[in-house]
Amino acid sequence: MFSVLIRQFHALFQLNLALEMNEVRYQQLWPVLYMVCGLIFSIIFLLGCYVLGEISYLFYLIFSFGLVGLGFVIRKRPCIKYNANNFIVGNLFGGVKYHFSYERKEDISVEADKFFYLNRQINVSRFMLRSEDWNRAIAFFSEDWELTELIE
């Protein structure tokens, strides 16, 4: 009787994973750093335009606003989205870098805190990501993920 309940719970949990994507987000340091650098560069270029009387420095102002915009993009979008059937790695500018669809979750493996899809390494910059989200993704794709999810 108890094993039937566990199997039903596991099936319900798998259905929930198929509908919902888990996310690994960037650390809060990076978007703030991009926005602050963009604002500092904007002030420097505005002062340079005013002091030197050169209008050409306003062209650089566009690039500094681009840094601020990149900081907002990084803050809103996750780097990795995953569930039991999909693994998506996002680009820094918002596009999709990798998208892996699979039927068996075992196609994604974890070795030494690195993700592999069919024994090919998936390049992900770990130092830019939140450690708790990264550890949750590692636990999800490790062999004993079902036990850790049931315990919590």
C-alpha positions in Angstrom: 0.0 0.0 0.0 2.8 2.4 0.9 4.7 1.7 -2.2 1.7 2.4 -4.3 1.4 5.8 -2.7 5.0 6.6 -3.3 4.7 5.6 -7.0 1.6 7.8 -7.3 3.4 10.7 -5.6 6.4 10.1 -7.9 4.2 10.2 -11.0 2.5 13.4 -9.8 5.9 14.9 -9.1 7.1 13.9 -12.6 4.0 15.5 -14.2 4.7 18.7 -12.3 8.2 18.7 -13.5 7.1 18.3 -17.1 5.0 21.4 -16.8 7.2 23.6 -14.7 10.8 24.6 -15.5 13.4 25.0 -12.7 15.8 27.9 -13.1 19.4 28.7 -12.3 19.8 32.4 -12.0 22.8 34.7 -12.1 24.3 36.0 -8.9 23.0 39.4 -7.8 26.5 40.8 -8.0 26.7 40.7 -11.8 23.6 42.7 -12.8 24.4 45.3 -10.2 28.0 45.5 -11.4 26.9 46.0 -15.0 24.4 48.7 -14.1 26.8 50.6 -11.8 29.6 50.5 -14.4 27.2 51.7 -17.1 26.1 54.6 -14.9 29.7 55.5 -14.0 30.7 55.4 -17.7 27.6 57.5 -18.6 28.7 60.2 -16.1 32.3 60.1 -17.3 31.2 60.5 -21.0 28.8 63.3 -20.1 31.5 65.2 -18.2 33.9 64.6 -21.1 31.4 65.9 -23.6 30.8 69.0 -21.4 34.4 69.8 -20.5 36.0 69.1 -23.9 33.1 70.3 -25.9 33.1 67.2 -28.1 29.8 65.9 -29.3 31.4 62.6 -30.4 31.5 61.4 -26.7 27.7 61.2 -26.8 28.2 58.2 -29.1 30.0 56.4 -26.3 27.0 57.2 -24.0 24.9 54.8 -26.0 27.3 52.0 -25.1 27.2 52.9 -21.5 23.4 52.7 -21.5 23.8 49.3 -23.2 25.7 48.1 -20.0 22.8 49.3 -17.9 20.3 47.5 -20.1 22.4 44.4 -20.0 22.3 44.5 -16.2 18.5 44.6 -16.3 18.4 41.7 -18.8 20.7 39.6 -16.6 18.6 40.3 -13.6 15.3 39.2 -15.2 16.4 36.1 -17.2 17.8 32.8 -15.8 21.0 31.3 -17.2 19.7 27.7 -17.1 16.2 26.3 -17.3 15.6 22.6 -16.8 13.1 19.9 -16.0 12.8 16.2 -16.5 12.6 16.5 -20.3 14.5 19.7 -21.3 17.8 21.4 -20.5 18.1 25.0 -21.8 21.2 27.2 -21.4 20.6 30.8 -22.0 22.9 33.4 -23.6 24.1 36.4 -21.7 22.1 38.7 -24.0 18.9 36.7 -23.7 19.1 34.1 -26.5 19.3 30.4 -26.2 22.8 28.9 -26.3 21.9 25.2 -25.9 18.6 23.4 -25.9 18.6 19.7 -25.2 15.4 17.7 -25.3 15.5 14.1 -24.1 13.1 11.3 -23.0 15.4 9.9 -20.3 16.7 12.1 -17.7 19.9 9.9 -17.6 21.0 11.5 -20.8 22.1 14.5 -18.7 24.9 13.4 -16.3 26.9 15.2 -13.7 30.6 14.6 -13.2 32.7 16.8 -10.9 30.1 19.6 -10.9 29.9 19.7 -14.7 26.9 18.9 -16.9 27.2 16.4 -19.7 24.7 15.6 -22.4 25.4 12.1 -23.9 29.0 12.4 -22.7 29.5 15.8 -24.3 30.3 18.6 -21.8 27.8 21.5 -21.6 29.7 24.7 -21.2 28.2 26.7 -18.3 30.1 29.4 -16.3 29.5 28.4 -12.8 31.1 31.4 -11.0 28.4 33.7 -12.4 25.5 31.6 -11.1 23.8 31.5 -7.7 25.3 28.6 -5.7 22.1 27.4 -4.2 20.4 27.2 -7.6 23.5 25.4 -9.0 23.5 22.9 -6.2 19.8 22.2 -6.7 20.4 21.6 -10.4 23.3 19.2 -9.6 21.2 17.3 -7.1 18.3 17.1 -9.7 20.5 15.4 -12.3 22.5 13.3 -9.9 21.6 9.6 -9.5 19.8 10.0 -6.1 17.7 13.1 -7.0 14.4 11.3 -6.3 15.4 10.5 -2.7 16.5 14.1 -2.0 13.3 15.6 -3.4 11.1 13.2 -1.4 13.0 14.0 1.9 12.7 17.7 1.5 
